Amino acid sequence: MPCPICKKEADPAYAPFCSKRCADVDLNRWLGGVYVMHTNEAPPEGEPEPAPPEKPG
């Protein structure tokens, strides 16, 4: 299975990535809001709805 970031062969030490760099790129994307998991759940009462992520541009 290729690395989901750069498509090189995955390294078992960093699976499913090929290197620490690609693993860090993926983590940064999660923390930066690039990846979003949509749900049908409403936010807890009293908590505002999150703003949609800004599109890079």
GUNUTOR-852870 format. One record per residue: residue number from 1; residue in three letters; x negated, y negated, z of N, C-alpha, C, CB in turn. Coordinates in steps of 0.05 Angstrom, whole numbers, always signed. Glycine has a CB too. Layout:
BEGIN
@vexfi->NUM&votor->ALA&nc1->X&nc2->Y&nc3->Z&cac1->X&cac2->Y&cac3->Z&cc1->X&cc2->Y&cc3->Z&cbc1->X&cbc2->Y&cbc3->Z
...
***
This chain:
BEGIN
@vexfi->1&votor->MET&nc1->-17&nc2->+24&nc3->+0&cac1->+0&cac2->+0&cac3->+0&cc1->-18&cc2->-25&cc3->+0&cbc1->+19&cbc2->+0&cbc3->+25
@vexfi->2&votor->PRO&nc1->-13&nc2->-43&nc3->-18&cac1->-31&cac2->-67&cac3->-19&cc1->-24&cc2->-87&cc3->+3&cbc1->-28&cbc2->-80&cbc3->-46
@vexfi->3&votor->CYS&nc1->-43&nc2->-104&nc3->+8&cac1->-40&cac2->-126&cac3->+28&cc1->-17&cc2->-144&cc3->+18&cbc1->-66&cbc2->-142&cbc3->+32
@vexfi->4&votor->PRO&nc1->+2&nc2->-151&nc3->+35&cac1->+25&cac2->-168&cac3->+27&cc1->+16&cc2->-197&cc3->+21&cbc1->+46&cbc2->-167&cbc3->+47
@vexfi->5&votor->ILE&nc1->-7&nc2->-205&nc3->+29&cac1->-16&cac2->-232&cac3->+25&cc1->-32&cc2->-235&cc3->-1&cbc1->-33&cbc2->-242&cbc3->+48
@vexfi->6&votor->CYS&nc1->-53&nc2->-218&nc3->-5&cac1->-71&cac2->-221&cac3->-28&cc1->-70&cc2->-198&cc3->-47&cbc1->-99&cbc2->-225&cbc3->-18
@vexfi->7&votor->LYS&nc1->-56&nc2->-177&nc3->-40&cac1->-52&cac2->-153&cac3->-57&cc1->-77&cc2->-135&cc3->-59&cbc1->-44&cbc2->-162&cbc3->-85
@vexfi->8&votor->LYS&nc1->-98&nc2->-141&nc3->-44&cac1->-121&cac2->-122&cac3->-43&cc1->-113&cc2->-98&cc3->-27&cbc1->-146&cbc2->-136&cbc3->-30
@vexfi->9&votor->GLU&nc1->-130&nc2->-77&nc3->-28&cac1->-124&cac2->-53&cac3->-13&cc1->-124&cc2->-58&cc3->+17&cbc1->-145&cbc2->-31&cbc3->-20
@vexfi->10&votor->ALA&nc1->-104&nc2->-48&nc3->+31&cac1->-102&cac2->-53&cac3->+60&cc1->-124&cc2->-38&cc3->+75&cbc1->-74&cbc2->-44&cbc3->+70
@vexfi->11&votor->ASP&nc1->-133&nc2->-50&nc3->+97&cac1->-153&cac2->-38&cac3->+114&cc1->-139&cc2->-27&cc3->+139&cbc1->-176&cbc2->-59&cbc3->+123
@vexfi->12&votor->PRO&nc1->-142&nc2->-2&nc3->+146&cac1->-128&cac2->+9&cac3->+169&cc1->-132&cc2->-7&cc3->+195&cbc1->-137&cbc2->+38&cbc3->+174
@vexfi->13&votor->ALA&nc1->-155&nc2->-20&nc3->+198&cac1->-160&cac2->-36&cac3->+222&cc1->-142&cc2->-60&cc3->+223&cbc1->-189&cbc2->-45&cbc3->+222
@vexfi->14&votor->TYR&nc1->-131&nc2->-70&nc3->+200&cac1->-114&cac2->-94&cac3->+200&cc1->-87&cc2->-88&cc3->+187&cbc1->-128&cbc2->-116&cbc3->+185
@vexfi->15&votor->ALA&nc1->-80&nc2->-62&nc3->+185&cac1->-55&cac2->-55&cac3->+171&cc1->-32&cc2->-72&cc3->+180&cbc1->-49&cbc2->-25&cbc3->+176
@vexfi->16&votor->PRO&nc1->-16&nc2->-80&nc3->+161&cac1->-15&cac2->-74&cac3->+133&cc1->-33&cc2->-93&cc3->+116&cbc1->+13&cbc2->-75&cbc3->+123
@vexfi->17&votor->PHE&nc1->-50&nc2->-109&nc3->+129&cac1->-66&cac2->-128&cac3->+115&cc1->-93&cc2->-117&cc3->+108&cbc1->-69&cbc2->-154&cbc3->+132
@vexfi->18&votor->CYS&nc1->-109&nc2->-132&nc3->+92&cac1->-135&cac2->-123&cac3->+84&cc1->-157&cc2->-134&cc3->+102&cbc1->-141&cbc2->-131&cbc3->+55
@vexfi->19&votor->SER&nc1->-150&nc2->-156&nc3->+117&cac1->-171&cac2->-169&cac3->+134&cc1->-157&cc2->-185&cc3->+156&cbc1->-189&cbc2->-187&cbc3->+116
@vexfi->20&votor->LYS&nc1->-173&nc2->-195&nc3->+174&cac1->-163&cac2->-212&cac3->+195&cc1->-153&cc2->-238&cc3->+183&cbc1->-186&cbc2->-218&cbc3->+216
@vexfi->21&votor->ARG&nc1->-166&nc2->-248&nc3->+162&cac1->-158&cac2->-272&cac3->+150&cc1->-129&cc2->-270&cc3->+139&cbc1->-177&cbc2->-279&cbc3->+126
@vexfi->22&votor->CYS&nc1->-123&nc2->-249&nc3->+125&cac1->-96&cac2->-246&cac3->+115&cc1->-76&cc2->-242&cc3->+137&cbc1->-95&cbc2->-222&cbc3->+95
@vexfi->23&votor->ALA&nc1->-83&nc2->-228&nc3->+158&cac1->-66&cac2->-225&cac3->+182&cc1->-60&cc2->-252&cc3->+194&cbc1->-78&cbc2->-206&cbc3->+203
@vexfi->24&votor->ASP&nc1->-81&nc2->-269&nc3->+196&cac1->-77&cac2->-296&cac3->+207&cc1->-60&cc2->-314&cc3->+189&cbc1->-104&cbc2->-309&cbc3->+211
@vexfi->25&votor->VAL&nc1->-63&nc2->-311&nc3->+162&cac1->-47&cac2->-326&cac3->+144&cc1->-17&cc2->-319&cc3->+148&cbc1->-55&cbc2->-320&cbc3->+114
@vexfi->26&votor->ASP&nc1->-12&nc2->-293&nc3->+151&cac1->+16&cac2->-284&cac3->+156&cc1->+27&cc2->-295&cc3->+182&cbc1->+17&cbc2->-254&cbc3->+156
@vexfi->27&votor->LEU&nc1->+11&nc2->-294&nc3->+203&cac1->+19&cac2->-304&cac3->+229&cc1->+25&cc2->-334&cc3->+227&cbc1->-2&cbc2->-299&cbc3->+251
@vexfi->28&votor->ASN&nc1->+8&nc2->-349&nc3->+214&cac1->+12&cac2->-378&cac3->+210&cc1->+38&cc2->-384&cc3->+195&cbc1->-12&cbc2->-391&cbc3->+196
@vexfi->29&votor->ARG&nc1->+44&nc2->-367&nc3->+176&cac1->+69&cac2->-371&cac3->+161&cc1->+93&cc2->-367&cc3->+180&cbc1->+71&cbc2->-352&cbc3->+137
@vexfi->30&votor->TRP&nc1->+92&nc2->-347&nc3->+197&cac1->+114&cac2->-342&cac3->+216&cc1->+116&cc2->-366&cc3->+235&cbc1->+110&cbc2->-316&cbc3->+232
@vexfi->31&votor->LEU&nc1->+94&nc2->-374&nc3->+247&cac1->+94&cac2->-396&cac3->+266&cc1->+102&cc2->-422&cc3->+254&cbc1->+67&cbc2->-398&cbc3->+280
@vexfi->32&votor->GLY&nc1->+96&nc2->-426&nc3->+228&cac1->+102&cac2->-451&cac3->+215&cc1->+131&cc2->-452&cc3->+203&cbc1->+83&cbc2->-455&cbc3->+193
@vexfi->33&votor->GLY&nc1->+146&nc2->-430&nc3->+207&cac1->+173&cac2->-430&cac3->+197&cc1->+177&cc2->-424&cc3->+168&cbc1->+186&cbc2->-456&cbc3->+204
@vexfi->34&votor->VAL&nc1->+155&nc2->-414&nc3->+155&cac1->+158&cac2->-407&cac3->+126&cc1->+176&cc2->-383&cc3->+123&cbc1->+130&cbc2->-401&cbc3->+114
@vexfi->35&votor->TYR&nc1->+173&nc2->-363&nc3->+141&cac1->+190&cac2->-340&cac3->+140&cc1->+215&cc2->-345&cc3->+158&cbc1->+175&cbc2->-314&cbc3->+149
@vexfi->36&votor->VAL&nc1->+238&nc2->-338&nc3->+148&cac1->+263&cac2->-342&cac3->+163&cc1->+279&cc2->-317&cc3->+163&cbc1->+279&cbc2->-366&cbc3->+152
@vexfi->37&votor->MET&nc1->+290&nc2->-309&nc3->+185&cac1->+308&cac2->-287&cac3->+187&cc1->+336&cc2->-298&cc3->+193&cbc1->+299&cbc2->-266&cbc3->+209
@vexfi->38&votor->HIS&nc1->+353&nc2->-296&nc3->+173&cac1->+381&cac2->-306&cac3->+176&cc1->+398&cc2->-286&cc3->+190&cbc1->+393&cbc2->-313&cbc3->+148
@vexfi->39&votor->THR&nc1->+416&nc2->-297&nc3->+207&cac1->+435&cac2->-281&cac3->+221&cc1->+463&cc2->-294&cc3->+219&cbc1->+427&cbc2->-276&cbc3->+251
@vexfi->40&votor->ASN&nc1->+483&nc2->-279&nc3->+228&cac1->+510&cac2->-290&cac3->+229&cc1->+516&cc2->-300&cc3->+257&cbc1->+530&cbc2->-270&cbc3->+220
@vexfi->41&votor->GLU&nc1->+497&nc2->-298&nc3->+275&cac1->+502&cac2->-305&cac3->+303&cc1->+501&cc2->-336&cc3->+307&cbc1->+481&cbc2->-292&cbc3->+321
@vexfi->42&votor->ALA&nc1->+519&nc2->-345&nc3->+324&cac1->+519&cac2->-374&cac3->+331&cc1->+498&cc2->-378&cc3->+353&cbc1->+547&cbc2->-383&cbc3->+341
@vexfi->43&votor->PRO&nc1->+486&nc2->-402&nc3->+354&cac1->+467&cac2->-406&cac3->+376&cc1->+481&cc2->-406&cc3->+403&cbc1->+453&cbc2->-434&cbc3->+372
@vexfi->44&votor->PRO&nc1->+466&nc2->-400&nc3->+424&cac1->+478&cac2->-400&cac3->+451&cc1->+492&cc2->-427&cc3->+456&cbc1->+457&cbc2->-394&cbc3->+473
@vexfi->45&votor->GLU&nc1->+513&nc2->-426&nc3->+472&cac1->+528&cac2->-450&cac3->+478&cc1->+510&cc2->-471&cc3->+491&cbc1->+552&cbc2->-443&cbc3->+496
@vexfi->46&votor->GLY&nc1->+512&nc2->-495&nc3->+482&cac1->+496&cac2->-517&cac3->+493&cc1->+469&cc2->-520&cc3->+479&cbc1->+491&cbc2->-512&cbc3->+522
@vexfi->47&votor->GLU&nc1->+462&nc2->-501&nc3->+462&cac1->+437&cac2->-503&cac3->+447&cc1->+443&cc2->-513&cc3->+419&cbc1->+422&cbc2->-475&cbc3->+447
@vexfi->48&votor->PRO&nc1->+429&nc2->-533&nc3->+410&cac1->+435&cac2->-543&cac3->+383&cc1->+426&cc2->-523&cc3->+361&cbc1->+421&cbc2->-570&cbc3->+378
@vexfi->49&votor->GLU&nc1->+440&nc2->-525&nc3->+338&cac1->+432&cac2->-507&cac3->+316&cc1->+405&cc2->-516&cc3->+305&cbc1->+454&cbc2->-508&cbc3->+294
@vexfi->50&votor->PRO&nc1->+388&nc2->-497&nc3->+299&cac1->+362&cac2->-505&cac3->+288&cc1->+365&cc2->-518&cc3->+260&cbc1->+343&cbc2->-481&cbc3->+287
@vexfi->51&votor->ALA&nc1->+347&nc2->-537&nc3->+255&cac1->+347&cac2->-549&cac3->+228&cc1->+336&cc2->-530&cc3->+208&cbc1->+332&cbc2->-576&cbc3->+229
@vexfi->52&votor->PRO&nc1->+345&nc2->-531&nc3->+183&cac1->+333&cac2->-513&cac3->+163&cc1->+304&cc2->-521&cc3->+159&cbc1->+349&cbc2->-515&cbc3->+137
@vexfi->53&votor->PRO&nc1->+287&nc2->-501&nc3->+153&cac1->+259&cac2->-507&cac3->+149&cc1->+255&cc2->-525&cc3->+124&cbc1->+243&cbc2->-482&cbc3->+146
@vexfi->54&votor->GLU&nc1->+234&nc2->-542&nc3->+126&cac1->+228&cac2->-559&cac3->+103&cc1->+214&cc2->-543&cc3->+82&cbc1->+210&cbc2->-583&cbc3->+112
@vexfi->55&votor->LYS&nc1->+220&nc2->-549&nc3->+57&cac1->+207&cac2->-534&cac3->+35&cc1->+181&cc2->-549&cc3->+28&cbc1->+226&cbc2->-533&cbc3->+10
@vexfi->56&votor->PRO&nc1->+160&nc2->-532&nc3->+25&cac1->+134&cac2->-545&cac3->+18&cc1->+137&cc2->-559&cc3->-10&cbc1->+111&cbc2->-524&cbc3->+17
@vexfi->57&votor->GLY&nc1->+124&nc2->-581&nc3->-12&cac1->+127&cac2->-594&cac3->-38&cc1->+110&cc2->-616&cc3->-41&cbc1->+154&cbc2->-603&cbc3->-42
***
